[in-house]
């Protein structure tokens, strides 16, 4: 094999191993995720925010947390991911809800935000990844993870999907 072929095989093998570590479900075809720091012409900022959030999988939940060193609560994960992608957004889920332009779930794209309500108040927010999945910091004792909007709990409590842009 030539050096370029060996390099390509090594890169593909590395991506496969890394994808397994992230705990993401297997995909039918091996597609490398773009870097969250890719040039703007290739990824919009919402997509970069989603990729940055994926890098936080496994970080512990912490009420009021908004960085990987101390942990995240749900709105802290959104705040951190968007800030790292160059988008200024509010810190709390209720302020994020007010700032987001509401869209339908059918129109959701990676990087949009999903909001959930428990009883009478907004209780949770996550970042949409596509294929009806989202990433979030679920609750005390758990870690940043991916969930499915179609699970009974989230399906019942989904109240809005929104698109955040810089303030």
C-alpha positions in Angstrom: 0.0 0.0 0.0 1.1 3.5 -0.7 1.5 6.0 2.2 -1.7 7.9 1.2 -3.7 4.6 1.2 -2.3 3.7 4.6 -3.2 7.1 6.0 -6.7 6.8 4.7 -7.1 3.3 6.3 -5.7 4.6 9.6 -8.1 7.6 9.6 -11.1 5.5 8.8 -10.2 3.0 11.5 -9.7 5.8 14.0 -13.1 7.3 13.2 -14.8 3.9 13.7 -13.1 3.5 17.1 -14.0 7.0 18.2 -17.6 6.6 17.1 -17.9 3.5 19.3 -16.6 5.4 22.3 -19.2 8.1 21.9 -22.0 5.6 22.4 -23.8 6.7 19.3 -25.9 4.1 17.5 -24.2 2.4 14.6 -24.9 4.0 11.2 -25.5 2.0 8.0 -22.6 3.8 6.4 -19.4 5.1 7.9 -19.6 8.9 7.7 -17.1 11.0 9.6 -18.6 13.9 11.5 -17.2 17.3 10.5 -15.2 19.2 13.0 -17.1 21.8 15.0 -14.4 24.2 14.1 -14.8 23.7 10.3 -15.0 26.8 8.1 -18.3 28.6 8.2 -19.1 27.9 4.6 -19.3 24.2 5.4 -21.2 24.3 8.6 -23.6 26.8 10.0 -23.3 27.9 13.6 -26.2 25.8 14.8 -24.6 22.7 13.3 -21.3 23.6 15.0 -23.1 24.0 18.3 -24.6 20.5 17.9 -21.2 19.1 17.2 -19.7 20.9 20.2 -22.5 19.5 22.4 -21.7 16.0 21.2 -18.1 16.5 22.4 -19.6 16.8 25.9 -21.2 13.4 26.0 -20.3 11.8 29.4 -19.8 15.1 31.3 -21.7 15.0 34.6 -24.9 16.9 35.2 -24.5 19.8 37.6 -27.3 22.2 38.5 -26.1 25.7 37.3 -23.1 24.1 35.5 -22.1 25.6 32.1 -18.7 24.2 31.2 -17.0 20.8 30.9 -14.8 21.4 33.9 -17.6 21.7 36.4 -20.5 19.9 34.5 -23.7 21.1 32.8 -27.3 21.6 33.5 -29.6 21.5 30.4 -29.5 25.2 29.6 -25.8 25.4 30.5 -25.1 22.8 27.8 -27.0 24.9 25.3 -25.3 28.1 26.4 -21.8 26.6 26.3 -22.3 24.9 22.9 -23.7 28.0 21.2 -21.1 30.3 22.8 -18.3 28.1 21.6 -19.8 28.1 18.1 -19.8 32.0 18.2 -23.5 32.6 18.9 -24.5 34.7 21.9 -27.6 33.2 23.6 -29.3 33.6 26.9 -28.2 31.4 29.9 -31.5 30.0 31.2 -34.0 27.7 29.5 -36.9 30.1 29.9 -34.8 32.9 28.3 -33.6 30.6 25.6 -37.3 29.7 24.9 -38.2 33.4 24.6 -35.2 34.0 22.3 -35.8 31.1 19.9 -37.8 31.5 16.7 -40.3 28.7 16.9 -40.4 26.2 14.1 -42.0 22.8 13.5 -40.3 19.6 14.4 -40.5 18.6 10.8 -38.4 21.6 9.9 -35.8 21.0 12.7 -32.2 20.9 11.7 -29.1 19.9 13.7 -28.4 22.7 16.2 -32.0 23.8 16.7 -33.3 23.6 20.3 -36.0 21.4 21.7 -38.0 22.5 24.8 -40.0 20.3 27.2 -42.6 21.2 29.8 -43.4 19.3 33.0 -46.8 20.2 34.3 -47.1 24.0 34.1 -43.5 25.2 33.5 -40.7 24.9 31.0 -38.5 22.2 32.5 -35.9 21.1 30.0 -34.0 22.0 26.9 -31.7 20.1 24.5 -30.0 20.5 21.1 -31.5 18.7 18.1 -29.1 16.4 16.3 -31.4 15.2 13.5 -33.2 11.9 13.0 -35.5 12.8 15.9 -32.6 12.7 18.4 -31.3 15.4 20.7 -28.4 15.9 23.1 -29.0 17.1 26.7 -27.9 17.2 30.3 -30.7 15.2 31.7 -30.7 15.4 35.5 -28.7 15.0 38.7 -26.6 11.8 38.8 -26.6 11.4 35.1 -24.3 12.6 32.3 -24.7 14.5 29.0 -26.3 12.0 26.6 -28.4 11.5 23.5 -32.1 10.8 23.7 -34.9 10.2 21.2 -37.8 12.6 20.9 -40.1 9.7 20.2 -39.5 8.1 23.7 -42.8 8.3 25.6 -41.7 10.8 28.2 -40.1 13.3 25.7 -42.9 12.9 23.2 -45.5 13.7 25.8 -43.6 16.7 27.2 -42.2 18.4 24.0 -43.7 21.9 23.8 -41.6 23.7 21.2 -38.7 23.5 18.7 -36.8 26.7 18.1 -33.9 28.2 16.2 -31.5 30.4 18.1 -29.5 33.1 16.4 -27.1 35.6 18.0 -28.6 38.3 20.3 
